[in-house]
Amino acid sequence: MSTNGVDTSCQCSAAYLGIDCDVYNIAQGKPSHTSSENGGNTAPKAFDGSMDSRWESDHGIDNVYLQVDLGQVYDIEKVTIAWERSCAKIYDIQVSNDGSSFATVWSKSNGFRGMGT
């Protein structure tokens, strides 16, 4: 069975996360870019499914964005961000059908150091 291109019969692959394939990383391997990168911590590392890599923006810069093109429309039920001790204090999760016009679907205005996922 397939829902939005995701194999819901759970033939686990590297893009599945969690126990019993309950979470699927639809962003893994999709084109991504950002307005700021620090060193080798590039945008694709935010979506690679590895807890051993990460995306990092230049330090001290506000209003940075990280974007991934999922390639098609999905019904997204959950977004998980694995923060480390450094994190965004204020951020939005936005969606777009064309990569130009965005709608905010969730906002955080009180992020804190070590807030986790």
N, CA, C and O atoms as a GROMACS GRO file, in nm:
protein
  468
    1MET      N    1   0.085  -0.117   0.000
    1MET     CA    2   0.000   0.000   0.000
    1MET      C    3   0.090   0.124   0.000
    1MET      O    4   0.195   0.124   0.064
    2SER      N    5   0.048   0.229  -0.071
    2SER     CA    6   0.128   0.350  -0.082
    2SER      C    7   0.042   0.471  -0.053
    2SER      O    8  -0.070   0.482  -0.102
    3THR      N    9   0.094   0.564   0.027
    3THR     CA   10   0.030   0.691   0.056
    3THR      C   11   0.130   0.800   0.024
    3THR      O   12   0.237   0.805   0.085
    4ASN      N   13   0.097   0.888  -0.069
    4ASN     CA   14   0.188   0.995  -0.110
    4ASN      C   15   0.325   0.942  -0.146
    4ASN      O   16   0.426   1.008  -0.118
    5GLY      N   17   0.333   0.826  -0.208
    5GLY     CA   18   0.462   0.772  -0.248
    5GLY      C   19   0.537   0.702  -0.138
    5GLY      O   20   0.648   0.654  -0.161
    6VAL      N   21   0.481   0.694  -0.017
    6VAL     CA   22   0.544   0.627   0.096
    6VAL      C   23   0.487   0.487   0.109
    6VAL      O   24   0.365   0.470   0.113
    7ASP      N   25   0.573   0.388   0.116
    7ASP     CA   26   0.529   0.249   0.128
    7ASP      C   27   0.477   0.227   0.269
    7ASP      O   28   0.556   0.209   0.363
    8THR      N   29   0.346   0.227   0.285
    8THR     CA   30   0.288   0.212   0.418
    8THR      C   31   0.285   0.068   0.465
    8THR      O   32   0.248   0.041   0.579
    9SER      N   33   0.323  -0.028   0.378
    9SER     CA   34   0.333  -0.166   0.424
    9SER      C   35   0.465  -0.187   0.498
    9SER      O   36   0.491  -0.295   0.551
   10CYS      N   37   0.547  -0.084   0.502
   10CYS     CA   38   0.669  -0.079   0.582
   10CYS      C   39   0.777  -0.176   0.537
   10CYS      O   40   0.825  -0.257   0.616
   11GLN      N   41   0.814  -0.168   0.413
   11GLN     CA   42   0.933  -0.236   0.364
   11GLN      C   43   1.048  -0.140   0.398
   11GLN      O   44   1.091  -0.062   0.313
   12CYS      N   45   1.097  -0.145   0.519
   12CYS     CA   46   1.190  -0.045   0.572
   12CYS      C   47   1.309  -0.020   0.480
   12CYS      O   48   1.366  -0.112   0.423
   13SER      N   49   1.343   0.105   0.467
   13SER     CA   50   1.462   0.148   0.394
   13SER      C   51   1.535   0.249   0.480
   13SER      O   52   1.491   0.280   0.591
   14ALA      N   53   1.644   0.300   0.431
   14ALA     CA   54   1.724   0.396   0.508
   14ALA      C   55   1.647   0.522   0.540
   14ALA      O   56   1.679   0.591   0.637
   15ALA      N   57   1.546   0.555   0.462
   15ALA     CA   58   1.470   0.677   0.486
   15ALA      C   59   1.367   0.662   0.598
   15ALA      O   60   1.313   0.762   0.645
   16TYR      N   61   1.341   0.540   0.642
   16TYR     CA   62   1.250   0.521   0.754
   16TYR      C   63   1.325   0.540   0.884
   16TYR      O   64   1.441   0.501   0.897
   17LEU      N   65   1.259   0.600   0.980
   17LEU     CA   66   1.318   0.626   1.110
   17LEU      C   67   1.228   0.566   1.217
   17LEU      O   68   1.110   0.543   1.193
   18GLY      N   69   1.282   0.541   1.331
   18GLY     CA   70   1.199   0.496   1.441
   18GLY      C   71   1.174   0.347   1.440
   18GLY      O   72   1.225   0.274   1.355
   19ILE      N   73   1.096   0.303   1.536
   19ILE     CA   74   1.065   0.161   1.552
   19ILE      C   75   0.949   0.126   1.461
   19ILE      O   76   0.855   0.203   1.446
   20ASP      N   77   0.955   0.010   1.399
   20ASP     CA   78   0.849  -0.040   1.312
   20ASP      C   79   0.820   0.055   1.196
   20ASP      O   80   0.706   0.062   1.149
   21CYS      N   81   0.920   0.127   1.151
   21CYS     CA   82   0.905   0.214   1.033
   21CYS      C   83   0.791   0.313   1.051
   21CYS      O   84   0.716   0.338   0.956
   22ASP      N   85   0.775   0.369   1.170
   22ASP     CA   86   0.661   0.455   1.197
   22ASP      C   87   0.680   0.600   1.150
   22ASP      O   88   0.583   0.675   1.145
   23VAL      N   89   0.800   0.638   1.115
   23VAL     CA   90   0.827   0.773   1.070
   23VAL      C   91   0.910   0.766   0.942
   23VAL      O   92   1.008   0.692   0.936
   24TYR      N   93   0.871   0.842   0.843
   24TYR     CA   94   0.941   0.840   0.715
   24TYR      C   95   0.998   0.979   0.688
   24TYR      O   96   0.926   1.078   0.698
   25ASN      N   97   1.125   0.987   0.653
   25ASN     CA   98   1.192   1.113   0.623
   25ASN      C   99   1.174   1.143   0.474
   25ASN      O  100   1.258   1.103   0.392
   26ILE      N  101   1.067   1.213   0.438
   26ILE     CA  102   1.041   1.243   0.297
   26ILE      C  103   1.139   1.345   0.241
   26ILE      O  104   1.148   1.360   0.119
   27ALA      N  105   1.213   1.415   0.326
   27ALA     CA  106   1.310   1.515   0.280
   27ALA      C  107   1.446   1.453   0.246
   27ALA      O  108   1.528   1.518   0.180
   28GLN      N  109   1.471   1.331   0.289
   28GLN     CA  110   1.601   1.269   0.268
   28GLN      C  111   1.634   1.257   0.120
   28GLN      O  112   1.556   1.200   0.043
   29GLY      N  113   1.749   1.310   0.082
   29GLY     CA  114   1.795   1.302  -0.055
   29GLY      C  115   1.733   1.403  -0.151
   29GLY      O  116   1.767   1.404  -0.269
   30LYS      N  117   1.644   1.488  -0.102
   30LYS     CA  118   1.579   1.588  -0.186
   30LYS      C  119   1.667   1.714  -0.193
   30LYS      O  120   1.746   1.739  -0.102
   31PRO      N  121   1.654   1.792  -0.300
   31PRO     CA  122   1.734   1.915  -0.315
   31PRO      C  123   1.706   2.013  -0.201
   31PRO      O  124   1.590   2.038  -0.166
   32SER      N  125   1.810   2.069  -0.145
   32SER     CA  126   1.794   2.165  -0.036
   32SER      C  127   1.895   2.277  -0.052
   32SER      O  128   1.999   2.262  -0.117
   33HIS      N  129   1.863   2.390   0.007
   33HIS     CA  130   1.957   2.502   0.011
   33HIS      C  131   1.925   2.592   0.128
   33HIS      O  132   1.820   2.580   0.191
   34THR      N  133   2.016   2.682   0.157
   34THR     CA  134   2.003   2.770   0.271
   34THR      C  135   2.064   2.906   0.238
   34THR      O  136   2.137   2.920   0.141
   35SER      N  137   2.032   3.003   0.320
   35SER     CA  138   2.090   3.136   0.302
   35SER      C  139   2.223   3.149   0.374
   35SER      O  140   2.291   3.251   0.359
   36SER      N  141   2.261   3.048   0.454
   36SER     CA  142   2.385   3.056   0.530
   36SER      C  143   2.434   2.917   0.568
   36SER      O  144   2.355   2.833   0.613
   37GLU      N  145   2.563   2.893   0.551
   37GLU     CA  146   2.626   2.768   0.594
   37GLU      C  147   2.755   2.799   0.666
   37GLU      O  148   2.820   2.900   0.638
   38ASN      N  149   2.791   2.715   0.759
   38ASN     CA  150   2.916   2.730   0.833
   38ASN      C  151   3.003   2.607   0.808
   38ASN      O  152   2.966   2.496   0.845
   39GLY      N  153   3.118   2.629   0.747
   39GLY     CA  154   3.210   2.520   0.721
   39GLY      C  155   3.147   2.415   0.632
   39GLY      O  156   3.079   2.448   0.535
   40GLY      N  157   3.170   2.289   0.664
   40GLY     CA  158   3.116   2.179   0.584
   40GLY      C  159   2.977   2.137   0.626
   40GLY      O  160   2.927   2.036   0.576
   41ASN      N  161   2.914   2.210   0.715
   41ASN     CA  162   2.780   2.175   0.763
   41ASN      C  163   2.673   2.233   0.670
   41ASN      O  164   2.608   2.333   0.702
   42THR      N  165   2.659   2.169   0.556
   42THR     CA  166   2.577   2.218   0.446
   42THR      C  167   2.430   2.179   0.460
   42THR      O  168   2.395   2.092   0.541
   43ALA      N  169   2.345   2.243   0.382
   43ALA     CA  170   2.200   2.220   0.387
   43ALA      C  171   2.161   2.073   0.374
   43ALA      O  172   2.077   2.027   0.451
   44PRO      N  173   2.217   1.996   0.279
   44PRO     CA  174   2.173   1.856   0.268
   44PRO      C  175   2.192   1.774   0.396
   44PRO      O  176   2.122   1.675   0.416
   45LYS      N  177   2.284   1.814   0.481
   45LYS     CA  178   2.307   1.740   0.606
   45LYS      C  179   2.191   1.755   0.704
   45LYS      O  180   2.179   1.675   0.797
   46ALA      N  181   2.106   1.854   0.684
   46ALA     CA  182   1.988   1.869   0.770
   46ALA      C  183   1.885   1.760   0.743
   46ALA      O  184   1.800   1.733   0.828
   47PHE      N  185   1.892   1.699   0.626
   47PHE     CA  186   1.789   1.605   0.584
   47PHE      C  187   1.844   1.466   0.553
   47PHE      O  188   1.772   1.383   0.497
   48ASP      N  189   1.970   1.439   0.588
   48ASP     CA  190   2.033   1.313   0.548
   48ASP      C  191   1.998   1.194   0.637
   48ASP      O  192   2.040   1.082   0.608
   49GLY      N  193   1.922   1.216   0.743
   49GLY     CA  194   1.879   1.107   0.829
   49GLY      C  195   1.982   1.063   0.931
   49GLY      O  196   1.957   0.970   1.007
   50SER      N  197   2.096   1.128   0.935
   50SER     CA  198   2.203   1.091   1.028
   50SER      C  199   2.207   1.186   1.146
   50SER      O  200   2.206   1.308   1.129
   51MET      N  201   2.212   1.131   1.265
   51MET     CA  202   2.229   1.214   1.385
   51MET      C  203   2.375   1.252   1.405
   51MET      O  204   2.408   1.326   1.497
   52ASP      N  205   2.463   1.203   1.319
   52ASP     CA  206   2.605   1.235   1.328
   52ASP      C  207   2.645   1.352   1.238
   52ASP      O  208   2.762   1.391   1.238
   53SER      N  209   2.552   1.407   1.163
   53SER     CA  210   2.581   1.523   1.079
   53SER      C  211   2.478   1.630   1.108
   53SER      O  212   2.377   1.604   1.174
   54ARG      N  213   2.504   1.750   1.058
   54ARG     CA  214   2.410   1.859   1.084
   54ARG      C  215   2.431   1.972   0.987
   54ARG      O  216   2.537   1.983   0.925
   55TRP      N  217   2.330   2.056   0.973
   55TRP     CA  218   2.343   2.184   0.904
   55TRP      C  219   2.371   2.287   1.011
   55TRP      O  220   2.320   2.279   1.122
   56GLU      N  221   2.452   2.384   0.977
   56GLU     CA  222   2.485   2.493   1.070
   56GLU      C  223   2.495   2.622   0.991
   56GLU      O  224   2.561   2.628   0.887
   57SER      N  225   2.430   2.726   1.040
   57SER     CA  226   2.441   2.857   0.976
   57SER      C  227   2.563   2.930   1.033
   57SER      O  228   2.616   2.893   1.137
   58ASP      N  229   2.605   3.033   0.961
   58ASP     CA  230   2.712   3.118   1.016
   58ASP      C  231   2.666   3.172   1.150
   58ASP      O  232   2.548   3.201   1.169
   59HIS      N  233   2.758   3.187   1.241
   59HIS     CA  234   2.726   3.234   1.376
   59HIS      C  235   2.693   3.383   1.375
   59HIS      O  236   2.754   3.461   1.300
   60GLY      N  237   2.598   3.422   1.457
   60GLY     CA  238   2.564   3.562   1.476
   60GLY      C  239   2.480   3.623   1.366
   60GLY      O  240   2.464   3.746   1.361
   61ILE      N  241   2.424   3.541   1.279
   61ILE     CA  242   2.341   3.593   1.170
   61ILE      C  243   2.196   3.555   1.196
   61ILE      O  244   2.165   3.438   1.219
   62ASP      N  245   2.107   3.653   1.192
   62ASP     CA  246   1.964   3.628   1.208
   62ASP      C  247   1.897   3.618   1.072
   62ASP      O  248   1.958   3.647   0.969
   63ASN      N  249   1.773   3.577   1.072
   63ASN     CA  250   1.691   3.568   0.951
   63ASN      C  251   1.753   3.477   0.845
   63ASN      O  252   1.761   3.513   0.727
   64VAL      N  253   1.795   3.360   0.888
   64VAL     CA  254   1.852   3.258   0.800
   64VAL      C  255   1.740   3.161   0.763
   64VAL      O  256   1.651   3.135   0.844
   65TYR      N  257   1.745   3.108   0.642
   65TYR     CA  258   1.645   3.007   0.606
   65TYR      C  259   1.713   2.879   0.559
   65TYR      O  260   1.826   2.880   0.510
   66LEU      N  261   1.642   2.770   0.576
   66LEU     CA  262   1.681   2.636   0.530
   66LEU      C  263   1.560   2.584   0.455
   66LEU      O  264   1.449   2.585   0.509
   67GLN      N  265   1.579   2.537   0.332
   67GLN     CA  266   1.468   2.498   0.248
   67GLN      C  267   1.496   2.364   0.183
   67GLN      O  268   1.609   2.334   0.146
   68VAL      N  269   1.392   2.282   0.170
   68VAL     CA  270   1.402   2.155   0.098
   68VAL      C  271   1.285   2.147  -0.001
   68VAL      O  272   1.172   2.182   0.032
   69ASP      N  273   1.315   2.100  -0.122
   69ASP     CA  274   1.212   2.081  -0.224
   69ASP      C  275   1.173   1.934  -0.225
   69ASP      O  276   1.252   1.849  -0.267
   70LEU      N  277   1.054   1.902  -0.179
   70LEU     CA  278   1.008   1.764  -0.168
   70LEU      C  279   0.969   1.705  -0.304
   70LEU      O  280   0.949   1.584  -0.315
   71GLY      N  281   0.957   1.789  -0.406
   71GLY     CA  282   0.933   1.741  -0.541
   71GLY      C  283   0.787   1.713  -0.575
   71GLY      O  284   0.754   1.698  -0.693
   72GLN      N  285   0.702   1.707  -0.478
   72GLN     CA  286   0.560   1.686  -0.500
   72GLN      C  287   0.486   1.729  -0.374
   72GLN      O  288   0.548   1.762  -0.273
   73VAL      N  289   0.354   1.729  -0.380
   73VAL     CA  290   0.271   1.768  -0.267
   73VAL      C  291   0.253   1.647  -0.175
   73VAL      O  292   0.222   1.538  -0.221
   74TYR      N  293   0.273   1.668  -0.045
   74TYR     CA  294   0.253   1.564   0.056
   74TYR      C  295   0.156   1.615   0.162
   74TYR      O  296   0.148   1.735   0.187
   75ASP      N  297   0.084   1.524   0.224
   75ASP     CA  298   0.009   1.554   0.346
   75ASP      C  299   0.106   1.530   0.460
   75ASP      O  300   0.136   1.416   0.494
   76ILE      N  301   0.154   1.637   0.520
   76ILE     CA  302   0.255   1.626   0.626
   76ILE      C  303   0.185   1.630   0.761
   76ILE      O  304   0.113   1.725   0.792
   77GLU      N  305   0.206   1.526   0.839
   77GLU     CA  306   0.144   1.518   0.970
   77GLU      C  307   0.235   1.564   1.082
   77GLU      O  308   0.188   1.606   1.188
   78LYS      N  309   0.366   1.558   1.059
   78LYS     CA  310   0.460   1.589   1.166
   78LYS      C  311   0.594   1.631   1.106
   78LYS      O  312   0.639   1.576   1.006
   79VAL      N  313   0.655   1.730   1.169
   79VAL     CA  314   0.791   1.771   1.135
   79VAL      C  315   0.873   1.756   1.262
   79VAL      O  316   0.837   1.809   1.367
   80THR      N  317   0.984   1.685   1.252
   80THR     CA  318   1.072   1.666   1.367
   80THR      C  319   1.205   1.735   1.340
   80THR      O  320   1.269   1.712   1.237
   81ILE      N  321   1.246   1.819   1.434
   81ILE     CA  322   1.376   1.886   1.426
   81ILE      C  323   1.457   1.840   1.546
   81ILE      O  324   1.414   1.856   1.660
   82ALA      N  325   1.573   1.784   1.520
   82ALA     CA  326   1.661   1.739   1.630
   82ALA      C  327   1.761   1.852   1.657
   82ALA      O  328   1.862   1.864   1.588
   83TRP      N  329   1.733   1.932   1.758
   83TRP     CA  330   1.819   2.043   1.794
   83TRP      C  331   1.933   1.995   1.881
   83TRP      O  332   1.918   1.899   1.958
   84GLU      N  333   2.045   2.059   1.870
   84GLU     CA  334   2.153   2.038   1.965
   84GLU      C  335   2.148   2.156   2.062
   84GLU      O  336   2.047   2.226   2.070
   85ARG      N  337   2.256   2.177   2.135
   85ARG     CA  338   2.254   2.287   2.233
   85ARG      C  339   2.233   2.423   2.167
   85ARG      O  340   2.167   2.510   2.224
   86SER      N  341   2.288   2.442   2.050
   86SER     CA  342   2.262   2.565   1.974
   86SER      C  343   2.132   2.546   1.899
   86SER      O  344   2.108   2.440   1.840
   87CYS      N  345   2.047   2.648   1.901
   87CYS     CA  346   1.918   2.634   1.835
   87CYS      C  347   1.862   2.771   1.799
   87CYS      O  348   1.913   2.874   1.844
   88ALA      N  349   1.758   2.770   1.719
   88ALA     CA  350   1.689   2.894   1.684
   88ALA      C  351   1.595   2.933   1.797
   88ALA      O  352   1.519   2.850   1.847
   89LYS      N  353   1.599   3.056   1.836
   89LYS     CA  354   1.506   3.105   1.938
   89LYS      C  355   1.369   3.132   1.877
   89LYS      O  356   1.265   3.114   1.941
   90ILE      N  357   1.370   3.177   1.752
   90ILE     CA  358   1.247   3.206   1.680
   90ILE      C  359   1.258   3.143   1.542
   90ILE      O  360   1.357   3.164   1.472
   91TYR      N  361   1.157   3.064   1.503
   91TYR     CA  362   1.156   3.008   1.368
   91TYR      C  363   1.015   2.973   1.326
   91TYR      O  364   0.925   2.956   1.408
   92ASP      N  365   0.998   2.962   1.195
   92ASP     CA  366   0.871   2.924   1.134
   92ASP      C  367   0.892   2.799   1.050
   92ASP      O  368   1.001   2.776   0.997
   93ILE      N  369   0.789   2.720   1.038
   93ILE     CA  370   0.784   2.613   0.939
   93ILE      C  371   0.684   2.662   0.835
   93ILE      O  372   0.568   2.689   0.865
   94GLN      N  373   0.732   2.671   0.711
   94GLN     CA  374   0.651   2.723   0.603
   94GLN      C  375   0.642   2.621   0.491
   94GLN      O  376   0.730   2.537   0.474
   95VAL      N  377   0.534   2.628   0.415
   95VAL     CA  378   0.514   2.540   0.300
   95VAL      C  379   0.489   2.624   0.176
   95VAL      O  380   0.447   2.739   0.183
   96SER      N  381   0.518   2.562   0.060
   96SER     CA  382   0.499   2.631  -0.067
   96SER      C  383   0.474   2.530  -0.177
   96SER      O  384   0.529   2.420  -0.175
   97ASN      N  385   0.392   2.566  -0.273
   97ASN     CA  386   0.371   2.482  -0.391
   97ASN      C  387   0.461   2.523  -0.506
   97ASN      O  388   0.476   2.447  -0.602
   98ASP      N  389   0.522   2.642  -0.498
   98ASP     CA  390   0.600   2.692  -0.610
   98ASP      C  391   0.742   2.737  -0.574
   98ASP      O  392   0.818   2.776  -0.662
   99GLY      N  393   0.779   2.732  -0.446
   99GLY     CA  394   0.913   2.773  -0.404
   99GLY      C  395   0.931   2.924  -0.397
   99GLY      O  396   1.041   2.972  -0.369
  100SER      N  397   0.824   2.999  -0.423
  100SER     CA  398   0.832   3.146  -0.420
  100SER      C  399   0.740   3.206  -0.314
  100SER      O  400   0.780   3.295  -0.240
  101SER      N  401   0.617   3.158  -0.309
  101SER     CA  402   0.520   3.207  -0.212
  101SER      C  403   0.508   3.103  -0.101
  101SER      O  404   0.486   2.985  -0.127
  102PHE      N  405   0.524   3.149   0.023
  102PHE     CA  406   0.524   3.058   0.137
  102PHE      C  407   0.414   3.094   0.236
  102PHE      O  408   0.380   3.212   0.252
  103ALA      N  409   0.358   2.993   0.300
  103ALA     CA  410   0.259   3.011   0.405
  103ALA      C  411   0.314   2.948   0.533
  103ALA      O  412   0.361   2.835   0.532
  104THR      N  413   0.308   3.021   0.642
  104THR     CA  414   0.354   2.970   0.771
  104THR      C  415   0.248   2.877   0.827
  104THR      O  416   0.131   2.914   0.841
  105VAL      N  417   0.290   2.754   0.861
  105VAL     CA  418   0.197   2.656   0.918
  105VAL      C  419   0.227   2.631   1.066
  105VAL      O  420   0.147   2.568   1.136
  106TRP      N  421   0.342   2.678   1.113
  106TRP     CA  422   0.377   2.662   1.254
  106TRP      C  423   0.486   2.762   1.288
  106TRP      O  424   0.574   2.790   1.206
  107SER      N  425   0.481   2.818   1.408
  107SER     CA  426   0.582   2.914   1.453
  107SER      C  427   0.628   2.882   1.595
  107SER      O  428   0.551   2.831   1.676
  108LYS      N  429   0.753   2.911   1.622
  108LYS     CA  430   0.810   2.896   1.756
  108LYS      C  431   0.874   3.030   1.790
  108LYS      O  432   0.954   3.082   1.712
  109SER      N  433   0.840   3.085   1.905
  109SER     CA  434   0.895   3.215   1.943
  109SER      C  435   0.972   3.210   2.075
  109SER      O  436   1.019   3.313   2.124
  110ASN      N  437   0.983   3.090   2.132
  110ASN     CA  438   1.050   3.080   2.262
  110ASN      C  439   1.146   2.961   2.267
  110ASN      O  440   1.154   2.890   2.368
  111GLY      N  441   1.220   2.940   2.158
  111GLY     CA  442   1.318   2.832   2.156
  111GLY      C  443   1.426   2.856   2.261
  111GLY      O  444   1.457   2.970   2.294
  112PHE      N  445   1.483   2.747   2.312
  112PHE     CA  446   1.585   2.761   2.416
  112PHE      C  447   1.692   2.655   2.397
  112PHE      O  448   1.669   2.551   2.336
  113ARG      N  449   1.809   2.683   2.450
  113ARG     CA  450   1.924   2.596   2.441
  113ARG      C  451   1.890   2.458   2.497
  113ARG      O  452   1.840   2.444   2.608
  114GLY      N  453   1.918   2.356   2.418
  114GLY     CA  454   1.894   2.219   2.463
  114GLY      C  455   1.748   2.178   2.462
  114GLY      O  456   1.711   2.086   2.534
  115MET      N  457   1.663   2.244   2.380
  115MET     CA  458   1.520   2.211   2.382
  115MET      C  459   1.488   2.076   2.323
  115MET      O  460   1.375   2.029   2.336
  116GLY      N  461   1.585   2.011   2.259
  116GLY     CA  462   1.561   1.876   2.205
  116GLY      C  463   1.478   1.881   2.079
  116GLY      O  464   1.483   1.979   2.005
  117THR      N  465   1.402   1.773   2.054
  117THR     CA  466   1.322   1.767   1.929
  117THR      C  467   1.187   1.829   1.947
  117THR      O  468   1.108   1.832   1.853
   0.00000   0.00000   0.00000
